[in-house]
Amino acid sequence: MTISPRSLVLALGTHWDVIECLVQKSREQLYLEPAYVLAIIAKRQPQLSTMECEDILRKLVNSGLLETVARGESLQINSHVLTFVRSLTREHELGLSAVLQARVNAIREATDALNEGVHLNQMDMMRHAAMNLAELFRQISQQLDQDRHAILELAEKAKATDSQLSASHRYRQVLQAYDQYVEPMAQMMDTGAAGTFYRYLENAEHALDHAVDMLTTQGSLYTQRQHIRQVAFAAKALRQLGREVLKHCSDTLLPLREEVRQHNQLSASISLLLGQVRKRGLNLTFKNSNLPLWQRDSPRRVTVGDEVLTIMAEAQHYQPVSIAFPESTAAVSAAELDLVDDEVVMQQLAAQLPVTDILQWLKAHYSHVSDATLLRLYHRLTQNDSSDWQLIQADQAINCELKNINIYHYPQGAVTP
């Protein structure tokens, strides 16, 4: 089924809250069950009924935002929608350093094509090479920005993990991100001979400037020179962005990585020292040397604390306190307890049918009882499955004033069945 891009974008704007929540949940589960999606819709829009939530689910599927998995009833988010929403909400996953390296290598090929176009004085070849460089600069800038936010999210999740877990378990993804992304990225952005990022960007920038100078000398159109000059500006901005992202990622992950390493080294040293103390004893382990500063001798003498002495002194002068028993209180009357026979009330109501408002009838005949008892009787009569009467409900809501509260409701009456 072919989905119109316009209808897809319109549906995404209409159901943005639901799709945004589903995209966030997509990291935890790959496929979504219809019942789970309905629960998300009801949570985002609690004012909707069950039928309206099911209608929204059908619209999500029909518009192409959600796709049905083959040979099953599970759903998954449209891959294009998933990538688009993640890029807007800064929920993008950490990219691969190999992809970034491939795009940097493609800069060298586009630069060679630009130099060839300048040497042959072919405007079409120069324009095509400049467009390729601009597209590569855009893709690299987008990936660097997304990777920066992804690394920040990894660090925040690691710091928010339960502190009772081991450091290696908490920072496992941080260590993987540093080893698989930051270190290769640092090697690629090295300013020395081994680095390729700055060197290829610098070569592309020189080639673009040379192309602009040649077009200026030949008196070409201003728009052509301006387009190539803008690509050269993008190369300068990309070099600065690369430095900032690398510094930001290193400053974020390096302290966490060093914390794990220090923790492992400290744990290993403590384990080794405790093992020697257990085998050889404390005196032989630290023979002819002072004990560590953290050692503290415990007192050998057992003494009684001041608190115990105070309690003993108070116990010696203890005087029992006489407590007078309370006098007998008067019996509680039946009116105070609201003793009402429900069967008698039902017989009275059946004898006085028809009644247009049961609550008003109870208020008139049982005004001596409390509001809570009155409401209990009203609930008992309206929920009763008796065959003595048939309940009817009014179309207009009214306000009924009781002793302490006001009830705004649609009156229910009783008539002969």
N, C-alpha and C positions, 0 to 999 in steps of 0.2 A: 504494500500500500504506500503510495507516494503522499508525503505530507508537505503541504504548502509552507514555505518558510515564514510567510506573513502570518498565517494562522498559528504557527508554532510560537512565534514571538509574542503574539497577542495572548495566547493561552498562558505563556510563561509570566507575562505581566499580571494577568488576572489571578493566577494561583501561585504567586511568588512565595507567600508565606509557607505554603505546604511543601513546595519544591525545595526551598532553602533548608527546611528541617529534614527532608528526606536525603538531601545531599550530605548534610552533616552526619546522618545516621549511616550513610553508605560506606563509611570507613569501618564500621563494626560488622555489617552484614552485606554480602554481595547481592543477594536476591531478597525481595520484599514480598511478604504474603499480603493478599488483599485485606485481611482482617487487621493487619498491622498498619497498613496505609489508612484504613478507615479510622483507626484509633488516633493517628496523627492528625487527620482532618478534623475530627471531633475535638481534639485538644487545642488546635489552632483557632477553630471557629466554634466555640461551645454553644452558640445560639442556634445552630442548625440542628434539625432533626435527623433521625437515622436515614430516612429516605433521601433527604437533601445531601447527606454525606455520600451516600451511594451514587447519587447523580453526579457529584463532583468527581468521584473516582472514575465513572464512565467517561466523563469529559477529559480527564487526564489521559486516559488510554486512547480515546478517539482522536485527540489532538496530537498524539505522538510524544507527549512528554514522558509517558511511561510505556514500556514495551513489554509484551507478554513473552515469557521464556518458552522456547519450543518444547513440546511434549510435557507440558505442565501448566499450572495455574499461577505460578509465581510471576512477579513483575520485576523489572529493572529499569533504571532511569536511562533515558536516551543518552548515548555516549557524548553527542555534541552538546546537549544541554548540561550534562555533568561537568564537562570541561569548562564550559562558559560560566556556569554558576560558581564553580570553584575558583576560577580566576578572578571573579568579581568580589567574592567574599573572603579572599585571601586564605582559602582552604586547600591550596594546591599542594600536592605531595612533592617531596624533594626529588629533583631531576637527577639524571645520570651524568656523571662527569664525562663519560665517553661521548654523549650527545653534544655537550659543550665543546669538547675537543674536536669533534667532527666539523662543527660549524666554524670553529676557529681555523681549521685547515682549509675549509671552503673559502675563507677570506683570501688566503694566498692564491688560490686558483682564480678567483675573480680579479684580484690585483694584477696577475699576469695577463689576463684578458684585457684589462684596462690599459696596461702598458703596451700591449700589442696594438690596440686600437689607436693609441696616441702615436705609435711608431708608423703605422700605415695611414694615419690621418683619416680614419673612417669614423664618422660621427655616430653611425648606428651601433657599431661595436662598443664605442665608449659609453653611449647611453645605456646599452643593455648591461654592460659590466657595472656601471654605477648603480643601476636599479638592483642588480644582484647584491652588491655591497650594502645598499640601504636595507634590503630585506634581511640580510644576515645580521646587520647591526640591530635591527628591530627584534629579531628572534632571540639574539643573545641577551639584549637588555631585558626582555620580558622574562627569559629564563632566570637571569641573575636576580631580578626582583622577586620572582616567585620562590626561588630557592632560599633567599634571605628570610622571607616570612615563614617558609616551611621549617627552617632551622630554628627560628625563634619559637615556633610552636612546639617543636621537639624538646627544646630546653625547658619550656614552661611545663609541659606534661611530665618531664622527668623530675622537676623540682616539686611538682604537686603530688607525686607518687608517695605512698605510705612510707614514712621515714623508718619504720621497723624493718623494711626489706633491706637486703644487702645493697651496697653501693654499686656493685657490678650488675645486679639485676635492675636497679632503678635506672642506671645510665647506659643500659645495653644499646639502645637505639642511638644515643648520643655518641657512643664510641664508634658504632658502625658508620654514622654520618661523618664523623671526623676522619676515619680511616678511608672510607670509600669516596668521599666528596671533597672535604676541605684540603687534605694533603695533596691529592692529584691536582686540585685547582691551584694550590700554592705553587706546585712545581710548574704548572703551565703558565702561571703569571709571574714567574721568576724574571727579574730584570736582566739576568745573566744570559749566557749563550744557550743554556738549556731551555729557557722559557720561550714560548711561542706566541703568547697572547699579545704582549706589548710590541714584540718585534713585528708580527704580521700587521697589527693595527698601525704601527708607525710607517711601515712600507705602504700600506693602503692610503694613509693620510698624505704621504709624499707624492704618490701617484695621482691622487685626486687634485692636489695643489698644482702639480705639473700640468694636468689636463686643463685646469682653469686658466693657467697662464698661457697655454697654447691657444685656447679658444679666444682669450682676450686679444692676443697678438693677431689672430686671423680675423677679428671683428665679427665673431659669431653673435647669435641672438643673446640678449640679456637673460632670457628665461633659461636657455641651455646652460649658461655659466652659473646661474643662480642655483639650478637643481644640483649640479655637481658640487658646488660650494656647500650646500646644505648637507650633502652626504659627508663631506670632509668635517663639518662641524659635528655630525653624529659620531664620527670616529673619535674625535677628541672627547666628547661626552662619554662615550663607552669606555675609554681608558680610565677616566676618573671614576665611573661607576664600578668598574672591576676592582679598583683599589679599595673603594669604600665597602663593597660587599665582602671582599676577602677579609678586611680588617674587622668588620662587624661580626662575621661568622667565626673568625678565630677568637675574638674577644669573648664571644658567647660560649663556645664549646670548649676552649682550652682550659678554663678554670675547672669545669666539671670533669674533664679528662684527667687533669692533674690531681683532682680530689680522689678519683678512683685509684690512681696509681699510688698516691701517698697512703691511702687506706690499705691497699694490698701490701705495700712494703711495711707499714707499721704493724699490720696483723701478723705478717711473717716473722718480724723481729720479736714481737711479744711471744709468739708461739715457741720460737727457738729458745728464748730466755726462760720461759716457764718450764720447758722440757728439761733444760739443764738443771734448774732448781729442783725439779721433781726427782731427777736421777741422782744428783750429787749432793743436794742440800744447799741451803742458803749460804752458809759460811764458806764451803768449798767453792761455790760458784763465784763469789765475790772475795776470794782470798787475797790478802795484801792490797786491798782497795776499799775505798769507802762505799757504803751501801748507797743506792740511789736516793735522791732527795725526796722521793715520794713515800719512802718507808717511814712509818711512825710506830713507835712502841706503844703497846696497849698497857694500861695500868694493871699491876698484879694484885692490888689490894681491893677487897670487896668492901664497900662502904654503903651506908644507908643514905639515900638522898633526902634533901630538905622536904620534899613533898610528902614522903612517907612519915617523917617526924611530925609534920603538921597534921596529917590525918590521925596519927596515933594520939596526939594531944587533944584533938577535938573529940575522939572517941572516949577518952577518959572522963570528960566533963559532959557527956551526952545526957540530955534530959528528954524523956519522951514527951511528945506534944499530944494533949488530949483533943480529940476531934469529936464534936457533937454530931450525933446522927440527925439527919433532917427529919422534920416533922412530916406526918402523913399529909399528903395533898388531897384536895377534893377530887372526887371522881370526875372524869371527863364526860360531859353530857353527849347524848347521841347526836344533837344538832351540830356540835363542834366537830364530830367525826364525819359528818355528811353521810349518814347511813341511809341509803336509798335502795329500795328493791327494784331492780331493773324489770322484772316480770310485771310488777304492778304498773310501772310506767308504760310498758308496751300495751297492756290491756286498756289503760286509760286512753292512750292514743288511738287504738283500734276502735274504741267506743265513740270517739268524737270525730271520726272521719266525715268529710274531707278536711284536711289541715293544709293551708297554703304555705306556711313557714313553720317548720318544726322547731327551729331555734327560738323563734318568738313565742311559740306555744310553751316550750320548756321554761322560758324566762317568766311567762305569766303564771304558770302553775307551780314552779319550783324556784321561786325567787329567793328562798331562804338559804339555798345551798351556795357554795363557792363557785367562782368562775371555772375552776378546773373540773369540778364535778359536773357542772352544766355542760361543758364541752365534751366530757366523757360520755354522758348520756346522749348527746347529739350524735356523736360518732357511732355509738352502739345502735341507735335507731336508723341512721342512714346506711350503715353497713349490714344491717340485719337482712337475712334472706327469708324473712317471714312471708307467708302467703296471705296474711291478713290485709295488707295494703300494697300499693304500687307507688314507687317514688317518682316524682316529677321535679324538674329543675327549671328555675326561672331564667329568662334571657337577660335580665338586667341585674347587675350587682348592687347591693345595698349595704349600708353600714348599720351594724347592730351594736348598741352600747350596753355592755354588761356592767358589773360593779367596778372592776378595776381596769378592764381592757375593752377595746373596740374591735369588733370582727367585721372585716370587709369581705363579703362572700356573695355567691350566687345562691339565693334561698332554695332550699329543697323542701317540697311538700309531700303529703301522703294522701292518696285517694283510694277509693274502693277498687279492687282489681276487677 
